[in-house]
């Protein structure tokens, strides 16, 4: 019987150790009295930074589905990077690659070809994607402040952690930073993994993207993933009235005060 060659995955120890330590630090919740205030810190910090991921990393930097001026663009990148998911340029460049090769062999995190572990965590912890193709994100890498943020991508999340500790104390730091950061990680990663294997398909996209109501709630609208892969440039990902898309609602509200503008609509009957 002929042997099937299996590509060996290699991992970056420098990325794995902090990731493991952060997850282990969640056990510090056992040292903090459980109170409604701690849950409020967790929820507030989770959804604030999840919006940075969904509205910033994803809908703005990856897909340019709305516009910001240079001032707000910078602060959107800062907010996104408080999540600890590397720089906005790194994140968006790799996400654009994902859409270019979605669920093909060349997709950097397809569960269809590489399995759940790789699509959820493995690709992030590997040493294969530490860098990115600058040409993929040339529209934003022309800004020196974004290049600086990308180079020192840990600074926003460190400053955010310090601010929580200073304002709320040790308990707020444990629940509002450590636990919330891990929760934001896995909420984000579930879009890469589960929404390509679990859910419904409204549109016949060439990949396995799926809509998932539960994940849409957890990720403020990103769970409408089949919708998104069908029409990637739409600011709105919940196309039907009942498809809850909190990120879109916030972006609409921000447009009322002049922060966001030119939100790109979904046009029925069209695809990308």
N, C-alpha and C positions, 0 to 999 in steps of 0.2 A: 504493500500500500504506500502510495506517495505521501510524503510528509508535507504538511501545509506550513509555509513560513509565517511566523507570527512576529510582527514588529514589536520589539522590546521598548517599553516606555521607560524613560529616565526621569528622575525627579530632582528638584532643586532643594537640597537640604536647608539652604538659607531661607527658603520660603516656607518649608514645612514646619520647622521648629517654632517660629512665632505663631503660626496658624494653630499648631497643637497646644501651645501654651495658652493662647487666647481661649480656646475651647475649654481647656482644663480650668481656667480662671472662673468660669461660670459657677463652679462649685462654691465660690465665695458667697453665693446667695445664702448659704447655710450659716453665715456669720452675721447676717443682717436680719433684724426683725421684719417679718412679712406684714406690710401695711398697705392700705390703698395708695398712699403717696408713692411707694416704690413701683406699683403697677402703673401709676400715672407717668412716672419717669420713663419706664420701659416703653409704654405706648407712644408717648410724645416723641421720644428720641427715635424710636423705630419708624414712625410714619413721616417724621421730618426728613430723615435721611433716605427713606425709601423714595420720597418725592425727589430728592437729589439724584437718585439712581434713575428713576423712571422719566422724570421731566428733564433732567440734566444730561447725564451720560447717554440715555437712550433717545428720547424724542428730539432733543436739541442737537447734541454733538454728533450722534450717530446718523440721524436722519434729517436734521434741519427742517423739522416740521413746523417750526415757528421761528420768529426772529426776536433777538435781544440786542440792545445796544452794547457797546464794548464794556461799559461799567457793569451792567447786569450779567453779561456773559462771564466775566471774571468771577463774580460772586456765585453764579450758578455752578461753575467748576469747583469753587471752594466747597460749596455745600455738598456736591456730589462726592468729593474726595474725603469728606468727613466720614464716609462709609468705610474707608479703608480698602477700596477696590482699585487701587493704583490711580494713575493720572487719567484725566479726561481724554487726552489724545491717545493713550495706550488703549483705553477701554473702547473708544469709538472706532479706532482703526481695526481692532480685532472683531468688533461686532459687524462692521461693514464686510469684512472677509466672510463672516458667518452667512450673511445674506447672499453673498456672491456665490457661495458653494453649498448652500443649505441642504443638509442630509445627503450630500454626495461624499465620496471617499475623502475629498479634500477639505471637508468641513472640519474646523478645528474642534468642535465639541458636539458631534452628532451622536445621540444615543442609539440611533438606528444601526450605525456601523461600529461604534466603539463601546457601546454599553452605557448603563446608567452611571457607574462610578466615574468613568472618564468624562462624560458630559457634565456631571454635577460638580466634581472636584478635581479630578485627575489633571485635566489640561491646565488648570490654574497653578497647581503645585509642581508641574513638570518644568523642565528647563528648555522646552521647545518654544515657548511663547513669551520669553522675557522681553524680547524686542518686538518691534512692529515695523511695517513698511511705511516710511514717512509720506510717500506719495499718496497713500490711501487716505490721509487726513490733512492734505496740504491746504485745504480751505481754512482750517483752524490753526495749524502749526505755524502759520505766518505771523501769529501774534506772540511776541516775546514773553508776555506775562503768562500765557498758557504753556509755553515751553518750559518756563521756570517752574510753574506748578507741577508740570509733568515730571520734571527732574527731581523735585523735592516733594513727591506725592504724599509722603507720610506727614508732612507738616500740618495740613488742615485737620487730620484726624487726631493728632497728638494735642494740638491746641484745643480742639473740641473736648477731648477727655479732661484736660486740665481745667477748662471752664466749668464743666459739669461738677468736678470735684470741688472747685472753689465756691460755686453757687449752692450746691446741694449737699456736699459732704460725701463721706465714704459710701453710705448706702446708695445715694443717687449715682455715684460713679459705678458701683457694681451693677445696679439694675439699668441705669440709663446709658451707660457706655458699654460695659463688658457683655452683658446679656443681650442688649439691643443690637450691638455690632454683630454678634454671632447670628442673631435672628435675621438681620438684614442680609447677611451673607447668604444664608440658606433660602430666604425668600427669593432673592435674585437668582441663585443657582437653579432653583426649581423651574424657572422659565426655560433655561437651557436644556434641562433633562426631561421633566415630566410633561411639558407642553408639546413635546414631540412624540409622546407615546400614550398620553391619557387625555381623553376629551373627545369633542365632536368636530367634524369638519364641514363647514358651510360652503367653503370655496375649494375648487379643485386645483390647489397650488401644486407645483412640482415637487414639494417636500412633504414631510409628515406633520407639519404644524397643526395644532389643535386648539380649540377654544375650551376653556375650563373655568367655570364659574367660581369655584373655591379659590383657585389661584388668582383670579381677578380681584377677589376681595383682599387676599393676603398681600398682593403686590400693587394695589391701587390702580388696577385696570390692565396690567400687562398680561393677564391670563387669557385675554381675547387674542390669542397668538395666531390662530389661523386667519382671523380678520387682518391682523397686522402684516402677515406675510403676503396676503393678497394685495394690500394697498399700503406699502411701507411708509410713504411720505405723509399719510394722514396724521394730524395731531390727535385725532380721536380714534381710539381703538375699539371701544364698545359701540358698534354701529347701530344697534337696536336700542330703543328707549330703556329696556330693562337690563341692558348690559352695562352694569355699573362700572364707571371709569373715573375714579376720583382724581387721578392725575389730570385728566382733561378738564374736569370742573375747576380745579385750582388754576390751571393755565388760563381758562376763560376769565375767572375772577381777577387774575393778575393783568389781563388785557384791559379790564375796566379802569385800572389805575395807571395804565400806560407802561407797564413793565414788559409784558409780552405783546407782540403784534403779529399780524399776518399769519394767523393760525391756519394751516392748510386743511381744508375740509376733505371728507370722504365723498367721492363722486360715484354713485351707484352705476354699475355696468362697466367700470373701468378697472384695470389692473396694471401692475408694474412688472 
